[in-house]
Amino acid sequence: MGNPKAFLTIPRKEAGYRPIHDRILDFSEVEQTLNSNDRRQQASRCMDCGVPFCHWACPLGNKAPEWNDALYKGDWEQAYRLLNSTNDFPEFTGR
C-alpha cells in the first residue's frame, strides 16, 4: 500500500462529465476519465481502514482496498484479476 494517510494530503479529484452540447449529438460516454497519473494518485487515497465501507457495502464483494493498491502500484493485470474474481462483468456493473 502507498501512503495510508494520502487521503489527508491529496485532494479528491473527479473527472466530470462531457459538456451537454456535445453529449446530445452522439451516444458516446457521458462521464470523462482521469489520465493514468491522476488515477494512480486517486488510488493512493485509500485509507486501508480495518473494515472498509467500500468493501462490505459493495453488493458484489469487490476487493476495493486490494484493487486500489494494485492500481496505485501500476499493476493493471492484478487489478483486473481482483476485480474479475468477484464480478464476471466488471465493465458493466463496476461503473
Contacts in CASP RR format, 6 or more apart in sequence:
PFRMAT RR
TARGET T0000
AUTHOR 0000-0000-0000
METHOD contacts of the structure
MODEL  1
MGNPKAFLTIPRKEAGYRPIHDRILDFSEVEQTLNSNDRRQQASRCMDCG
VPFCHWACPLGNKAPEWNDALYKGDWEQAYRLLNSTNDFPEFTGR
1 46 0 8 1.000
1 48 0 8 1.000
1 65 0 8 1.000
1 69 0 8 1.000
1 72 0 8 1.000
2 44 0 8 1.000
2 69 0 8 1.000
2 72 0 8 1.000
3 9 0 8 1.000
3 44 0 8 1.000
4 46 0 8 1.000
4 47 0 8 1.000
4 48 0 8 1.000
5 47 0 8 1.000
6 44 0 8 1.000
6 45 0 8 1.000
6 46 0 8 1.000
7 45 0 8 1.000
7 46 0 8 1.000
7 47 0 8 1.000
10 41 0 8 1.000
10 42 0 8 1.000
10 44 0 8 1.000
10 45 0 8 1.000
12 42 0 8 1.000
12 45 0 8 1.000
13 34 0 8 1.000
13 38 0 8 1.000
13 41 0 8 1.000
13 42 0 8 1.000
15 31 0 8 1.000
15 32 0 8 1.000
15 33 0 8 1.000
15 34 0 8 1.000
16 31 0 8 1.000
16 32 0 8 1.000
17 23 0 8 1.000
17 30 0 8 1.000
17 31 0 8 1.000
17 32 0 8 1.000
18 28 0 8 1.000
18 29 0 8 1.000
18 30 0 8 1.000
18 31 0 8 1.000
18 32 0 8 1.000
23 30 0 8 1.000
33 39 0 8 1.000
34 42 0 8 1.000
39 71 0 8 1.000
40 71 0 8 1.000
40 72 0 8 1.000
40 74 0 8 1.000
43 68 0 8 1.000
43 69 0 8 1.000
43 71 0 8 1.000
43 72 0 8 1.000
44 68 0 8 1.000
44 72 0 8 1.000
46 52 0 8 1.000
46 64 0 8 1.000
46 65 0 8 1.000
46 68 0 8 1.000
46 69 0 8 1.000
46 72 0 8 1.000
48 65 0 8 1.000
52 64 0 8 1.000
52 65 0 8 1.000
54 62 0 8 1.000
54 64 0 8 1.000
54 65 0 8 1.000
55 61 0 8 1.000
55 62 0 8 1.000
55 63 0 8 1.000
55 64 0 8 1.000
55 65 0 8 1.000
58 64 0 8 1.000
60 86 0 8 1.000
60 87 0 8 1.000
60 93 0 8 1.000
60 94 0 8 1.000
61 86 0 8 1.000
62 82 0 8 1.000
62 83 0 8 1.000
62 86 0 8 1.000
62 87 0 8 1.000
62 94 0 8 1.000
63 82 0 8 1.000
63 83 0 8 1.000
63 85 0 8 1.000
63 86 0 8 1.000
66 82 0 8 1.000
67 79 0 8 1.000
67 82 0 8 1.000
67 83 0 8 1.000
70 76 0 8 1.000
70 78 0 8 1.000
70 79 0 8 1.000
70 82 0 8 1.000
71 79 0 8 1.000
80 90 0 8 1.000
83 90 0 8 1.000
83 94 0 8 1.000
84 90 0 8 1.000
87 93 0 8 1.000
87 94 0 8 1.000
END
